[in-house]
């Protein structure tokens, strides 16, 4: 994969912090930032995939379901026949 240079403008404090973090990790600021961008891109891709899957599952559930109509009663939900003193 070919690489290209990117120019960034950052506050001096941010640059200093990046240098310290990179030094602690035994890498360069460039490698540190590249890794962070890769992780952001992967997170975004995972989010989009999860969103597509969730929307698909909701559509499938709606197609199988009752069309939004309530098909249960309060008694069905709170059936506690075993708990009643009859």
Secondary structure, DSSP 8 states (H G I E B T S, - for coil): -----------HHHHHHHHHHHHHHTS-HHHHHHHHHHHHHHHHHHHHHHHHHHHHHHHHHHHHS-TT-----HHHHT--GGGS--
